[in-house]
Amino acid sequence: QVGAWTYHYSDKGDYTWEQARNYCQTFFTDLVAIQNQQEIEYLNKSLPYHARYYWIGIRKVGGVWTWVGTRKALTKEAENWALGEPNNRRSNQDCVEIYIQRPQQSGKWNDEPCNRKKKALCYRASCQPFPCSQRGECLETIGSYRCECYPGFHGPECTEVVQCAKLEPKEVHMNCSHPYGDFSYNSTCEFRCQEGFERRGAGMLRCLPSQEWSANIPTCTAITCPVLRAPDQGKQNCSHLHGDFTFGSTCAFSCQKGFVLMGPQSRECSATGSWTGDTPHCEAVACPVLRAPDQGELNCSHLHGNFTFGSTCAFSCQKGFVLMGPQSRECSATGSWTGDTPHCEAIACPVLRAPDQGELNCSHPHGNFTFGSTCAFSCQKGFVLMGPKSRECTAMGTWTGDAPHCEAIACPVLRAPDQGELNCSHPHGNFTFGSTCAFSCQKGFVLMGPKSRECSATGTWTGDATRCEAVSCPELRAPDQGELNCSHLHGNFTFGSMCAFSCQMGFVLMGSQSRECSATGTWTGDTPHCEAITCPVLSAPEQGEINCSHLHGDFTFGSTCAFSCQKGFVLMGSDSRKCTATGTWTGDAPHCEGRAPATAQAIKCSALTIPKMGQAACSHLHGDFTFGSSCAFSCQMGFVLLGAESRECTATGTWTGDTPHCEAISCPVLAPPSRGQLSCSHMHGNFTYNSTCTFSCEEGFVRMGAEMLRCEATGNWTRESPVCAG
């Protein structure tokens, strides 16, 4: 007898939700789990009213309303909440009550705190362990239950099994298993084919709850191999047992003329769907690989592969080369090339020669004097190359540039030295490498430097610049108490120099008045000298004495004699006398007289001296250089007086004015010419009367003007200053 679902409630007291569930699980199955509206109506009608209402088997678990008996979440469709519920007032309403016999919202649910006490509404299950033959789910009903069968089963207790049609395949091996009976629900059948064939369809069929098989019965077809093609330049011949290119098919291969088969001659389609052997192919017969000729190019077209049957190769040469042999060759079916091997020959240029006085050095990468040949030119020592240093043979068969030649290196043009001559020989052109020049001088001049010079390979002359120097004579000096005045045509005291001699006042010249430097380096005439003019010999006065001093000889110009008398005598006349330039004595001859009464004598001044290069003329009223004496001063030609022109002896025994002196007259200061030198001698001071200056020019320049200038008494030079011209 099948059991039935029944409802029960606690009529002895009220419980919290947990106490209510313990009560139900102890005496019945669990708190009630309401499945439909019919149950709610039944409970609301059958149960008595209770003010605190009844707990049911719903509780919030993890925030989700859950049927505690089945542990299933409450679905939206099954909800039966009263209006405004659940509201979770005070956030602790986690359990559910049902309103039984309530005036409003009767049979509806409300969330309540689980610690409140209410009646327990329990149920006793109708479904027993292992119900519905374990082939379905037992569902409780009011006072009974029903079986909901699993797919593939049917009947009140799910004891009957669904049947599928019996399978009967052809040419396919089948193996089946039947857990619930032949060809019934969940029966499975596996299928396989013979070697060389493959299944078309499912490998396994299953009987479904719908009484249908999961798929159609499969079939077996011969395994297919990939379709074969004849190789390029070849043929294919096939036979097929089970269909084109399927298991058991065989194919034979061959090649056209000029090609050879590489690989198996035949292939068979195997049970794995692959062909035996590798894929054959036809390779063109190969010819030897061709190379471009030296200095050439190769341009090939290959129909069937590099350098194989049908390949054609065209030959050409680089610029400057010409092709010798066939312009093209073809690879034949025998594996050989048509025609002979061509080559490239370099284009030839005319043969070059070394220039005169030069050398030629060539490099020939492709043959003597052919395209690409380069020739370098050089000249022998002392020559310079005119034109290109090198020439190259071009692709046109001509040489680059013009033909070079060697020219002798030039030296600066030489000039004959002043007062000299130049005699040259030129083997390669005027004043060029190898030219030699000999130098000579005129009479009275001597050659200074090399007698000859040669133009060297560096473009310079050997040796230093040659010059002609006037023959030197010994340097002359002015005689004592005399003067020397020279003119030098070619340098101080050299050939042609003229020197005039004169004496100072009070002296007379003894010897030649002038001398000339001759070509032999000697002076004409004898050496002159100045002798002081002689005055008559003086003697002591009677009863007196004489004491003389002689500057230039006894009783000559400048001698002074002092007179004195013996005791008891007095000197009458000049107490001293001086020998003048005129050869006379100053004053009168004194004498000694017997002592007489004393008389006044004139105050004496110091004796005056004559300025150098000057004269003095004195007059004495009361005796030599005494009160009233006066002296006038003058200078020789070429000098000017500086100081008082005259002085007078005063009563105090001193002379009026300062001591005068003679200074040489100045000429303008000279400067050396551009590209030249200046050499001067000064007798009386720099650039003054009788100063002489000699001019010379640097090598390669010529003096234009006088060689020597002299300062004259007028304060002017004898000539204008010369210049040096290139």
Secondary structure, DSSP 8 states (H G I E B T S, - for coil): ----BEEEE--S--B-HHHHHHHHHHHSSEE----SHHHHHHHHHHS---TT-EEEEEEEETTEEEETTTTEE--TTT--B-TT----GGG---EEEE-SS-SSSTT-EEEE-TTS-BEEEEEE----SS-GGGSEEEEEEBTEEEEEE-TTEESTTS-EE-B------SSSEEEEE-SSSTTBTT-EEEEE--TTEEEES-SEEEB-TTSSBSS---EEEE-B-------TTEEEEEE-SSSTTBTT-EEEEEE-TTEEEES-SEEEB-TTS-BSS---EEEE-B-------TTEEEEEE-SSSTTBTT-EEEEEE-TTEEEES-SEEEB-TTS-BSS---EEEE-B-------TTEEEEEE-SSSTTBTT-EEEEEE-TTEEEES-SEEEB-TTS-BSS---EEEE-B-------TTEEEEEE-SSSTTBTT-EEEEEE-TTEEEES-SEEEB-TTS-BSS---EEEE-B-------TTEEEEEE-SSSTTBTT-EEEEEE-TTEEEES-SEEEB-TTS-BSS---EEEE-B-------TTEEEEEE-SSSTTBTT-EEEEEE-TTEEEES-SEEEB-TTS-BSS---EEEE--S------B-------TTEEEEEE-SSSTTBTT-EEEEEE-TTEEEES-SEEEB-TTS-BSS---EEEE-B-------TTEEEEEE-SSSTTBTT-EEEEEE-TT-EEES-SEEEB-TTS-BSS---EEE-
